[in-house]
Amino acid sequence: MSQLISQVTEAFGVDGKLSQAISGYEPRAAQIEMASVVCQAIEADQQLVVEAQTGTGKTFSYLISAILSGKKTIVSTGTKALQDQLFYKDLPLVRSALNKPLKVALLKGRSNYLCIERLKKLTSQGASRHPQTEADLTQIKRWSSHTVSGDLGDVPSISESSFALPLVTSTPDSCSGRQCQYFDDCYLLRARRLAMEADLLVVNHHLFFADMALKDTGFGELIPQAELIIFDEAHQIPDIACSYFGQSLSTRSLKELASDVIHAYHDGLKDTKQLLKAAQIIERCSDQLRLCFSHHGERGDWAGAMQRKDVASAFEQLSQNIDFLYQVIKISLSRSDALDSCFERLIELKSNLALFEQTNKLGFSFWYEAGKQHLQLNISPLSIADKFREHINSYQASWIFTSATLQVDNKFDNFKGLLGIESANTLALDSPFDYQKQSLFCIPRYLPEPAHPQYVDQLALLIETIISASNGGVMILVTSYSTLNRLNKILEGKISQLLLVQGLDSKQKLLHSFSEDGNAVLLATTSFWEGVDIRGDALRCVIIDKLPFASPDDPLLKARLDDSKKRGEDGFATVQIPQAVIALKQGAGRLIRDSSDQGAFLLCDTRMVTRPYGRIFMQSLPDMKRTRDVKQVITYLENIAK
């Protein structure tokens, strides 16, 4: 046994450092096994993939191994919320227990930090804004006088979706760098300096891959220095990495550039009338391209959209006027530092715009996403395996990938294949929870299949029955907003319990209300399928409407399916099923979060038992007691609710 493994095993022991620091601590065999295997990977600079199911204690396993190894470490988490939990809760506890000197740092993306210059400008402008935005800006200004980190997530009483936040953060395009009068006090630069000096740095996947793709200047120097890289919630990596290894262009960026050119015109270039005219045309052309798509928002295949006359015409107009702005700015170069900066941005945007004319490029998906105000064009690689493998092999480091949901059909092949790490070592650890005693899993009989026109109505009746039996404490996870809206209309007024619906408040507030009430009903989709940790009696039942297959209309999925077909593979089996299995495992994982939890899990999709692929889903779920009789579920929930 190596010295590192010996130290780590001792820390987890009955009389070890964790036991001395944490009241009620008990050693877990799976936790110690994971820590030992992580140590082996660290010592040998290996790649390791670990599926550690809920309750294993994987966070302490990799943190203690990393800290005691003494290696410079980057820990990347799935979301900013998990990033904060790791940094402010888990890491301080481990550091205190080990009593080991350690420089730690938290680093988020640029848009999370207050830009002093932009806040000062907003304050001096005094423009008329929406009352709520104005109130939020006032709160930010008050907070800015005493913040140390400048992390806007710390501003009290402001929603993460507040319109005020983008107004007080900088973008790579708008940042004036060393020319900024507040350069020495910049919160982002301070966070980056601390990150460079840290022994252990906590980031999130988006920031990590933005760096890996060299899209966030300054942070790119961090990864080569790391000797150990740990990905928690690693199941998210393939999709996130895919977006960063591609290209994107937003009408927001074009309009911001035009706005900055107009400012440069007013700040000393008023003799160049063409400059103002060219910038204003770009603003109009950007809006015109956005207006070619639904004002409610949509996403689709860009190659198909370019076949439409209105889209092709608007894109051509934008492209021509980008060329016009290029020629106009070129004439005035060196007259203004601000305009010179705009010219550099314009060159990159002009180059990116040209990429979206080459929609027949093999190995990539060209797609668009229209929001309420802006249109984003995207080029995503159909596979990142080669690219990711190349990056990993270029660093002399250990790479640890862990999550509660990585296996499909009890195999790691899908995950390893997506990342090009086929040679990585693997470890699967079962949950310590007794699912047979703590839970009941039901696929209700007699429900029509999800495609049936009466399905949602029948589902709503079943949900009402379940809510009545459990007296609330129910989380309903659905696969689409249309189902969410229909169920909301049906359930509203029909149940006596508090009904909380995604979209009517922030995720944090909804989860807090659900936990505090104790008998509430939460109706949600998308982001609530993972990263939700509600322990105790507040959550007694999880209902999922159907198997979470991605929409076949999704442009990136369509491209992947077409690519699979060309390679002679069954796209449904190799692409859609693995994605859906991981999503279902995440959704089901919301129910049992502690050894004292009890609850029922209902999957209201009979395809689970009528289709051959149902076996793969069934084998991937925890070993719960199973039934198809809803009456058993009702009795079970009634007993829990007593």
C-alpha positions in Angstrom: 0.0 0.0 0.0 1.4 3.4 -1.0 1.9 6.2 1.5 -0.9 8.3 0.0 -3.4 5.4 0.1 -2.4 4.7 3.7 -2.9 8.4 4.6 -6.3 8.6 2.9 -7.5 5.3 4.4 -6.4 6.5 7.8 -8.3 9.8 7.4 -11.5 7.8 6.7 -11.0 5.4 9.6 -13.1 4.9 12.7 -10.7 7.1 14.7 -9.5 9.1 11.7 -9.5 12.8 11.1 -13.0 12.9 9.6 -14.4 11.0 12.6 -12.8 13.6 14.9 -14.1 16.6 13.0 -17.6 15.4 12.0 -20.2 14.5 14.6 -21.8 11.1 14.0 -19.4 10.2 11.2 -19.2 6.5 10.2 -16.8 5.0 7.7 -18.4 3.8 4.4 -16.7 0.9 2.6 -17.6 2.3 -0.8 -16.3 5.8 0.0 -12.9 4.3 1.1 -12.8 2.1 -1.9 -13.3 5.0 -4.2 -10.7 7.1 -2.4 -8.2 4.3 -2.8 -8.8 3.9 -6.5 -8.6 7.7 -7.0 -5.2 7.7 -5.2 -4.0 5.0 -7.6 -5.0 7.1 -10.6 -3.3 10.2 -9.1 0.0 8.4 -8.5 0.0 6.8 -11.9 -1.3 9.9 -13.9 -4.1 7.8 -15.2 -7.7 8.4 -16.4 -10.4 7.0 -14.1 -14.2 6.9 -14.5 -16.2 6.3 -11.4 -20.0 5.9 -11.1 -20.7 6.5 -7.4 -24.4 6.3 -6.7 -26.2 8.6 -4.3 -25.1 8.2 -0.7 -21.6 6.9 -1.5 -19.9 10.1 -0.4 -17.9 10.6 -3.6 -17.2 14.3 -2.9 -15.1 13.6 0.2 -13.5 10.6 -1.6 -11.9 12.8 -4.3 -11.4 15.9 -2.2 -9.4 14.1 0.6 -7.4 12.2 -2.0 -6.6 15.3 -3.9 -5.6 17.4 -0.9 -3.4 14.7 0.6 -1.7 14.1 -2.7 -0.3 17.6 -2.6 -0.9 18.0 -6.4 -2.2 21.2 -8.0 -5.9 20.3 -8.6 -8.8 21.6 -10.6 -12.2 20.4 -9.6 -14.9 21.1 -12.1 -18.6 20.8 -11.2 -21.8 20.7 -13.3 -23.4 24.0 -12.3 -22.5 27.2 -10.4 -24.8 26.1 -7.6 -22.8 22.9 -7.1 -19.6 24.9 -7.5 -20.7 27.1 -4.6 -21.8 24.2 -2.4 -18.4 22.5 -3.0 -16.4 25.6 -2.2 -18.4 27.1 0.7 -19.6 23.9 2.4 -17.7 20.7 1.5 -14.2 22.1 1.0 -14.0 24.0 4.3 -15.2 21.0 6.2 -12.5 18.7 4.7 -9.7 21.4 5.1 -10.7 21.8 8.7 -10.7 18.0 9.3 -7.3 17.4 7.6 -5.8 20.6 9.2 -3.5 20.9 6.1 -2.3 24.3 4.7 -4.0 24.8 1.4 -4.6 27.7 -1.0 -8.1 27.4 -2.5 -9.9 29.5 -5.0 -13.3 29.8 -6.7 -13.4 31.0 -10.3 -16.5 31.6 -12.4 -17.1 33.0 -15.9 -16.7 36.7 -16.6 -20.5 37.3 -16.5 -20.6 36.4 -12.8 -18.4 39.4 -11.7 -19.3 43.0 -11.2 -17.7 45.4 -13.7 -17.0 48.6 -11.8 -16.7 50.7 -14.9 -20.1 49.6 -16.3 -21.8 50.2 -12.9 -20.3 53.7 -12.7 -21.4 54.5 -16.3 -25.0 53.3 -15.5 -25.1 55.4 -12.4 -24.0 58.5 -14.2 -26.3 58.0 -17.2 -29.5 58.0 -15.2 -31.5 56.4 -18.1 -35.2 55.5 -17.7 -35.5 51.7 -17.0 -38.1 49.2 -15.9 -38.9 49.8 -12.2 -37.7 46.3 -11.2 -34.5 46.7 -13.1 -33.9 50.1 -11.5 -34.6 48.6 -8.0 -32.1 45.7 -8.7 -29.5 48.2 -9.9 -29.9 50.2 -6.7 -29.4 47.0 -4.7 -26.3 46.1 -6.6 -24.8 49.6 -6.1 -25.5 49.3 -2.3 -23.9 45.8 -2.3 -20.9 47.0 -4.4 -19.7 49.3 -1.6 -18.7 46.4 0.7 -18.2 43.3 -1.5 -14.8 41.6 -1.6 -15.3 39.1 -4.3 -17.6 41.0 -6.7 -19.5 37.8 -7.3 -23.0 38.9 -8.3 -24.4 35.7 -7.0 -23.9 37.1 -3.6 -26.2 40.1 -4.1 -29.2 39.6 -1.8 -32.8 39.6 -3.0 -32.0 39.6 -6.7 -33.2 36.9 -9.1 -30.6 35.2 -11.2 -32.7 36.1 -14.2 -32.7 39.9 -13.4 -32.3 42.2 -16.4 -30.0 44.3 -14.3 -27.2 41.7 -14.1 -26.1 41.8 -17.8 -25.9 45.6 -17.5 -23.2 45.5 -14.8 -20.9 42.7 -16.2 -18.4 43.0 -19.0 -17.9 40.8 -22.1 -14.6 40.1 -23.7 -15.7 42.5 -26.4 -16.7 45.4 -24.1 -13.8 45.1 -21.6 -11.2 47.8 -22.1 -8.5 45.8 -20.3 -5.4 47.8 -19.1 -6.9 51.0 -20.4 -9.7 50.7 -17.8 -9.3 53.2 -14.9 -10.5 50.5 -12.5 -8.1 47.8 -13.9 -6.2 47.4 -10.6 -9.5 46.9 -8.7 -11.1 44.5 -11.2 -12.9 41.7 -9.5 -12.5 39.3 -12.4 -8.8 39.8 -12.6 -8.5 39.4 -8.8 -10.4 36.1 -9.0 -8.1 35.0 -11.8 -4.9 35.9 -9.9 -6.2 33.9 -6.9 -6.9 31.0 -9.2 -3.4 31.0 -10.6 -2.0 30.9 -7.1 -4.3 28.2 -5.7 -3.4 24.7 -4.8 -7.0 23.6 -5.4 -9.3 25.5 -7.8 -13.0 25.0 -8.1 -14.5 25.9 -11.5 -17.6 24.7 -13.5 -17.7 22.7 -16.7 -18.7 25.6 -18.9 -15.7 27.7 -17.7 -13.4 24.7 -18.0 -14.3 24.0 -21.7 -14.4 27.7 -22.5 -10.8 27.7 -21.5 -9.9 24.5 -23.3 -11.3 26.0 -26.4 -9.4 29.2 -25.8 -12.5 31.3 -25.7 -11.8 33.0 -22.4 -8.5 34.8 -22.4 -6.5 34.7 -19.2 -7.9 31.5 -17.8 -6.2 29.5 -20.5 -2.9 29.5 -18.5 -4.5 27.5 -15.7 -5.0 24.1 -17.1 -1.4 23.4 -18.2 -0.4 24.0 -14.5 -2.9 21.4 -13.1 -1.5 18.0 -12.2 -4.9 16.6 -11.2 -8.3 17.4 -12.9 -11.5 16.1 -11.4 -14.9 16.3 -13.1 -17.9 15.9 -10.7 -21.3 15.5 -12.4 -19.3 14.2 -15.4 -22.3 12.9 -17.2 -22.8 16.5 -18.4 -19.4 16.8 -20.1 -20.2 15.4 -23.6 -22.9 17.9 -24.3 -21.2 20.9 -22.7 -17.9 20.2 -24.4 -19.6 19.8 -27.7 -20.9 23.4 -27.6 -17.4 24.8 -26.8 -15.6 22.8 -29.5 -17.9 24.4 -32.1 -18.6 27.9 -33.2 -21.4 30.3 -32.4 -22.5 33.8 -33.5 -25.2 35.9 -31.9 -27.1 38.9 -33.1 -26.5 40.2 -29.6 -22.7 40.4 -30.3 -23.4 42.2 -33.6 -25.6 44.7 -32.0 -23.2 45.3 -29.1 -20.5 45.9 -31.7 -22.7 48.4 -33.5 -23.5 50.2 -30.3 -19.8 50.5 -29.4 -19.1 51.9 -32.9 -21.8 54.5 -32.4 -20.3 55.5 -29.0 -16.9 55.8 -30.7 -18.5 58.1 -33.4 -20.0 60.4 -30.7 -16.7 60.4 -28.8 -14.7 62.2 -31.4 -15.4 60.9 -34.9 -18.5 62.9 -35.8 -16.8 64.0 -39.1 -17.2 60.4 -40.4 -21.0 60.2 -41.0 -20.7 56.9 -42.8 -19.5 55.3 -39.5 -22.8 56.1 -37.8 -24.8 55.1 -40.8 -23.0 51.7 -41.2 -23.4 50.8 -37.5 -27.1 51.7 -37.5 -27.6 49.5 -40.6 -26.0 46.5 -38.7 -28.4 47.0 -35.8 -31.4 46.9 -38.2 -30.0 44.0 -40.2 -29.5 42.0 -37.0 -33.0 42.6 -35.9 -34.4 41.8 -39.4 -32.6 38.4 -39.3 -34.0 37.7 -35.8 -37.5 38.6 -37.0 -37.5 35.8 -39.6 -38.2 33.4 -36.7 -41.0 33.0 -34.2 -41.2 35.7 -31.6 -42.0 32.9 -29.0 -38.6 31.4 -29.6 -37.6 28.3 -31.6 -34.6 26.2 -32.6 -34.0 24.3 -35.8 -31.7 23.3 -38.6 -29.8 26.3 -40.0 -29.2 24.7 -43.4 -32.9 24.2 -43.8 -33.6 27.8 -42.6 -31.2 29.1 -45.3 -33.5 27.5 -47.9 -36.1 30.1 -47.0 -36.1 33.2 -49.1 -36.6 35.6 -46.2 -33.8 34.1 -44.1 -31.4 33.9 -47.0 -32.2 37.5 -48.0 -31.8 38.8 -44.4 -28.5 36.9 -44.0 -27.1 38.2 -47.3 -28.1 41.8 -46.3 -26.3 41.4 -43.0 -23.2 39.9 -44.6 -23.0 42.7 -47.2 -23.4 45.4 -44.5 -20.8 43.8 -42.3 -18.4 44.2 -45.3 -19.5 47.8 -45.6 -18.8 48.5 -41.9 -15.4 46.8 -42.3 -14.5 49.2 -45.1 -15.8 52.3 -43.3 -13.9 51.5 -40.0 -10.7 50.7 -42.0 -10.6 54.3 -43.2 -10.6 55.7 -39.7 -8.2 53.2 -38.0 -5.7 54.7 -35.5 -7.9 57.7 -34.9 -9.5 56.1 -31.8 -8.5 53.3 -29.5 -12.1 52.3 -29.0 -12.7 52.1 -32.8 -9.5 50.1 -33.2 -10.8 47.6 -30.6 -14.2 47.4 -32.5 -12.3 46.7 -35.7 -10.6 43.7 -34.1 -13.9 42.3 -33.0 -15.4 43.0 -36.4 -12.7 40.9 -38.1 -13.6 37.9 -35.9 -17.4 38.3 -36.3 -17.0 38.7 -40.0 -15.0 35.5 -40.2 -17.5 33.6 -38.0 -20.4 34.9 -40.2 -18.8 33.4 -43.3 -18.7 30.0 -41.6 -22.5 29.9 -41.6 -22.6 29.9 -45.4 -20.8 26.6 -45.5 -23.7 24.4 -44.2 -22.6 21.3 -46.1 -19.5 20.8 -44.0 -19.2 17.1 -42.9 -19.0 16.1 -39.3 -20.9 19.2 -38.0 -24.4 20.3 -37.2 -25.5 23.8 -38.2 -28.4 25.0 -36.1 -30.0 28.1 -34.7 -31.7 29.1 -31.5 -34.1 32.1 -31.5 -34.7 33.7 -28.2 -37.2 36.5 -27.5 -34.7 39.2 -28.5 -31.7 37.6 -30.1 -30.8 34.8 -32.6 -27.8 32.6 -32.0 -26.3 30.5 -34.8 -24.3 27.4 -33.8 -21.9 24.9 -35.4 -21.5 21.8 -33.2 -19.2 18.9 -33.9 -21.1 15.6 -34.0 -18.3 14.0 -32.0 -15.7 15.5 -29.6 -13.9 12.2 -28.9 -10.8 13.0 -31.0 -10.6 16.6 -29.9 -11.0 15.7 -26.2 -8.5 12.8 -26.4 -6.0 15.1 -28.0 -6.3 17.6 -25.1 -6.1 15.0 -22.4 -3.0 13.4 -24.0 -1.2 16.8 -24.2 -1.2 17.2 -20.4 0.9 15.2 -17.9 -2.0 14.9 -15.4 -4.5 12.6 -13.7 -8.1 12.9 -15.0 -10.9 11.7 -12.7 -14.5 11.6 -14.0 -17.3 10.9 -11.5 -21.1 11.0 -11.3 -24.0 9.0 -10.0 -25.1 8.4 -13.6 -22.5 7.2 -16.1 -23.3 3.6 -16.9 -25.8 2.5 -19.6 -26.9 -1.1 -19.3 -24.2 -1.6 -16.6 -21.5 -0.5 -19.0 -19.2 2.6 -19.3 -18.7 2.1 -23.0 -21.1 4.9 -24.1 -19.5 7.6 -21.8 -15.9 6.6 -22.6 -16.7 6.5 -26.3 -18.2 10.0 -26.3 -15.0 11.4 -24.7 -12.5 9.2 -26.5 -11.1 7.8 -23.3 -11.6 4.1 -24.1 -8.5 3.1 -22.1 -9.6 4.7 -18.9 -10.0 2.6 -15.8 -13.5 2.3 -14.3 -15.2 1.7 -11.0 -18.9 1.3 -10.2 -20.1 1.7 -6.6 -23.6 0.9 -5.5 -25.6 3.2 -3.2 -25.6 2.3 0.5 -29.3 2.9 0.6 -31.7 0.0 1.0 -34.0 0.7 -1.9 -36.1 -2.4 -1.4 -37.1 -1.1 2.1 -37.0 2.6 1.4 -38.9 2.8 -1.9 -41.6 1.5 -4.2 -41.4 1.7 -8.0 -44.5 1.6 -10.2 -45.2 1.6 -13.9 -49.0 2.0 -13.8 -51.2 -0.4 -15.7 -53.9 0.8 -18.1 -52.4 4.2 -19.0 -52.4 4.8 -22.7 -49.0 5.3 -24.4 -47.7 8.9 -24.4 -48.6 9.5 -28.0 -52.3 8.8 -27.3 -54.5 12.0 -27.4 -56.0 11.1 -24.0 -52.7 10.5 -22.3 -52.2 13.8 -20.5 -55.8 13.8 -19.2 -55.4 10.2 -17.9 -52.1 11.2 -16.4 -53.6 14.2 -14.6 -56.3 11.9 -13.0 -53.6 9.5 -11.8 -51.6 12.4 -10.4 -54.6 13.8 -8.5 -55.1 10.4 -6.9 -51.5 10.1 -5.9 -51.4 13.6 -4.4 -54.5 12.8 -2.4 -53.0 9.6 -1.1 -49.7 11.2 -0.1 -51.2 14.5 1.0 -48.6 16.3 -1.2 -44.9 16.0 -1.0 -44.9 15.1 -4.7 -42.5 16.2 -7.4 -43.8 15.8 -11.0 -41.0 15.8 -13.6 -42.2 16.1 -17.2 -40.3 16.0 -20.5 -41.8 19.1 -22.2 -43.2 22.5 -21.4 -46.4 21.7 -23.3 -47.1 18.9 -20.9 -46.2 21.1 -17.9 -48.6 23.8 -19.1 -51.5 21.3 -19.6 -51.0 19.6 -16.3 -50.8 23.0 -14.6 -54.2 24.1 -16.0 -55.8 20.8 -15.0 -54.3 20.6 -11.5 -54.8 24.2 -10.6 -57.8 24.5 -8.4 -58.3 20.8 -8.2 -55.8 20.1 -5.4 -55.7 21.6 -2.0 -52.0 21.5 -1.6 -49.6 24.3 -2.6 -48.9 23.9 -6.3 -45.4 25.2 -7.3 -44.7 25.5 -11.1 -41.4 25.9 -12.8 -41.1 29.3 -14.5 -43.3 31.2 -11.9 -40.3 31.8 -9.6 -36.6 31.1 -9.5 -35.5 27.5 -9.0 -34.0 28.2 -5.6 -37.2 29.9 -4.3 -39.4 27.0 -5.6 -37.2 24.4 -3.9 -37.2 26.4 -0.7 -41.0 26.7 -0.7 -41.4 23.0 -1.4 -39.1 22.0 1.4 -40.6 24.5 3.9 -44.2 23.7 3.2 -43.7 19.9 3.6 -46.9 19.0 1.7 -46.5 20.9 -1.5 -46.6 19.7 -5.2 -43.8 20.8 -7.5 -44.4 20.6 -11.3 -41.2 21.0 -13.3 -39.2 20.1 -16.3 -35.6 20.4 -17.7 -33.3 21.7 -14.9 -35.2 20.1 -12.1 -34.3 16.6 -13.3 -30.8 16.8 -11.6 -29.0 18.8 -9.0 -32.1 18.8 -6.7 -31.4 17.5 -3.2 -34.5 17.4 -0.9 -34.1 15.1 2.1 -36.7 14.1 4.6 -40.5 13.9 4.6 -41.0 17.0 2.3 -40.5 14.7 -0.8 -42.5 11.4 -0.6 -43.2 10.8 -4.3 -41.6 11.4 -7.7 -43.7 11.1 -10.8 -42.1 11.1 -14.3 -44.5 11.4 -17.2 -42.5 9.4 -19.8 -39.2 8.1 -20.9 -37.0 11.2 -21.5 -36.1 10.7 -25.2 -34.8 14.0 -26.7 -37.1 15.5 -29.3 -36.5 14.1 -32.8 -36.8 17.7 -34.1 -33.7 18.8 -32.2 -31.3 19.7 -35.0 -28.2 18.4 -33.2 -29.8 15.1 -32.5 -31.0 14.8 -36.1 -27.5 15.4 -37.3 -26.1 12.7 -35.0 -28.8 10.2 -36.0 -28.0 10.9 -39.7 -24.3 10.4 -39.0 -25.0 7.1 -37.2 -27.1 5.9 -40.2 -24.2 6.8 -42.6 -21.9 4.7 -40.5 -24.3 1.7 -40.6 -25.4 2.1 -36.9 -28.8 2.1 -35.3 -29.0 5.8 -34.2 -31.9 5.0 -31.8 -29.8 2.4 -29.9 -26.4 4.3 -30.0 -27.6 7.9 -29.5 -31.2 8.2 -28.2 -31.4 5.4 -25.7 -28.1 6.2 -23.9 -29.1 9.9 -23.5 -32.5 8.9 -22.2 -31.2 6.3 -19.8 -28.9 8.9 -18.1 -31.7 11.4 -17.9 -34.1 8.9 -16.4 -31.5 7.8 -13.8 -31.0 11.5 -12.9 -34.8 12.0 -12.5 -35.3 8.9 -10.4 -32.3 9.9 -8.3 -34.3 12.8 -6.8 -36.4 10.5 -4.6 -34.0 8.8 -2.1 -31.3 11.2 -0.9 -30.7 9.9 2.7 -30.8 6.6 4.5 -34.0 7.6 6.4 -35.9 8.7 3.3 -38.9 6.8 2.0 -41.0 7.3 -1.1 -42.7 6.1 -4.3 -41.4 6.5 -7.8 -43.9 6.4 -10.7 -42.9 6.2 -14.3 -46.1 6.7 -16.3 -44.9 5.2 -19.6 -46.0 1.7 -20.5 -43.3 1.5 -23.2 -41.0 0.5 -20.3 -42.6 -2.9 -20.3 -44.0 -3.2 -23.8 -40.8 -2.3 -25.8 -37.6 -4.4 -25.9 -35.5 -1.4 -25.0 -37.3 -1.1 -21.7 -34.9 -3.7 -20.3 -32.0 -1.4 -20.6 -33.9 1.4 -18.7 -35.0 -1.1 -16.0 -31.5 -2.4 -15.4 -30.1 1.1 -15.1 -32.5 2.1 -12.2 -31.9 1.5 -8.5 -33.1 -1.9 -7.2 -36.5 -0.6 -5.8 -39.4 -2.9 -4.9 -41.6 -3.0 -8.0 -45.3 -3.1 -8.8 -47.7 -2.2 -11.6 -50.6 -1.9 -9.2 -51.5 1.8 -8.4 -53.5 0.6 -5.4 -50.3 -0.6 -3.8 -48.7 2.8 -4.3 -51.7 4.5 -2.7 -51.6 2.3 0.4 -47.8 2.8 0.6 -48.1 6.6 0.4 -51.0 6.7 2.8 -48.9 4.9 5.4 -45.9 7.2 4.9 -48.2 10.3 5.2 -49.6 9.2 8.5 
